[in-house]
Amino acid sequence: MRVTDNTNYGVVRDSIQRSRSRMENLQTQNATLKKVNKPSDDPVGAAKLLEVRTDKVNNEQYQNNSKLAESNLNNTDHALEDLSEIVMRAKEIAINQSSSASSTHESRVGVAEEVKQLLERSIATGNRRIGDRYIFGGFKTDQPPIDSEGRYHGDQGEMMVEIGREVYIGMNIPGIDVFNTQPQVSGDQKRIQQQEEKEEGTERTPASENEESAPSTPNVNLFQELKALRIGLLTGDVNLIRGTLDRFDDLQGKIIACRSKIGSRMSGIQGAASTMERHTVTNAQLTSAIEDADMTQVVSDLAKEETVFKSSLASSKHLIQPTLLDFLR
């Protein structure tokens, strides 16, 4: 079978185009330092790279969430430290003024002014905020949770943030859990508990009814105790002053428990951050293994392909024979 000139032209053209395409690909790798520049270069590797990059974006958001939670918890801990100092000072005043022999009416009146300052300071601490967000208001972060009389107007909401895949942590502590020795149960929560008991068909025994009728430990409120101490100092009621001592101990214990909870959460955030850092390093290594080009190999292949390309151009002159028209020129 006779080989036509068009066939020769096609073979030469295809050979040169393939060599040129390989050389362009190697030049791109040399310029970008990457062996995967488009999905067609390595479909499986490109899919894995997309997965790793998505994971990287998620990890960055988790790290941002961790920093936000850490900032809120740090500010909350500082506020609790101030409240602890207030309680300790109030207890110190109560101890000093609980004995009628060591104090006079004038001294109690003078110290009562300091207690008033402690009350105002505790209210200001309860209304502390980060930017426009009040840290002790629960979900109600747009308004002061404590009014001038020491009444709480926030809720029991805890703002949960995701610091890792399926790992959530609360970045606030509701003020109702800080300023009181016992957690308060709202009307909605009581109705939910009653509804759950009704659905489960549980019946209360007489023993449980007796337990309900038994007097429970009274709740102690920080602001009310400071007011009681001030009233006791102004009126000279030594028994009222002494009665605040145990309750200040209860409040101090509650504040310590809240600070311990914050410490546990901070430890969890730091552990999650360490995990994210290790995960980021692993993703970077995996990305490098899939995407980065071996420059020694690329330069070597590029030099070889340039030689092949030049050889293809030179050999094309011999494959394409002169025609009759070339001789007539």
Secondary structure by P-SEA (a helix, b strand, c coil): ccccaaaaaaaaaaaaaaaaaaaaaaaaaaaaccccccccccaaaaaaaaaaaaaaaaaaaaaaaaaaaaaaaaaaaaaaaaaaaaaaaaaaaaaaacccccccaaaaaaaaaaaaaaaaaaaaaaaccccccccccccccccccccccccccccbbbbbbbccccbbbbcccccccccccbbbbcaaaaaaaaaaaaaacccccaaaaaaaaccccbbbbaaaaaaaaaaaaaaccaaaaaaaaaaaaaaaaaaaaaaaaaaaaaaaaaaaaaaaaaaaaaaaaaaaaccccaaaaaaaaaaaaaaaaaaaaaaaaaacccccccccc
